[in-house]
């Protein structure tokens, strides 16, 4: 009798786990992006666009083509409070772990068309940003940006996101947030150290340079 009872319990547990796995696999990430989630999370597209292209004029970042694990990590940090953002924190909290994972995979797979930057920044500003990005500022012990974010700003792994084609306003906002201590979820506080060595004009220049790069040419989900 005991063996039979244990067998039934094991079968029931397996069925429940299978059912949970099935539900996790059927999360409709596109539906969340376009219309929000049943748990109250707002539609991602309202701020980040139907194709994850972002809204540069408002400083909302491009999500399409980012590393999926990076997206999930940022949602987790927003939900836990490790990264502060008045708009995104309640949305991230409302999303289940399965929904965050599904959104990361879906958004990483999107590749919106590269839109020209308007208005175009001054060439000398972009050139200054390019010099910092590619050579660093060794008089300030600041290494080049691409040493972590990859050649062409393609991104490297979960900790160093793709910067090519990202909104200059968003990049500048994040550098300022690290510089002032409003954002602190960078690994080993690497970005805090970087941002602290850049003045406002240098932040604007670096942001303009990376925005000027084509996210398509950078290739892949990084």
Secondary structure, 3 states (H helix, E strand, C coil): CHHHHHHHHHHHHHHHHHHHHHHHHCCCHHHHHHHCCCCCCCCCHHHHCCCCCCEHHHCECCCCCCCHHHHHHHHHHHHHCCCCCHHHHHHHHHCCHHHHHHHHHHHHCCCCCCCCCCCCCCHHHHHHHHHHHHHCEHHHCECCCHHHHCHHHCCECCCECCCCCCCHHHHHHHHHHHHHCCCCCCHHHHHHHHHHCCCHHHHHHHHHHHHHCCHHHHCCCC
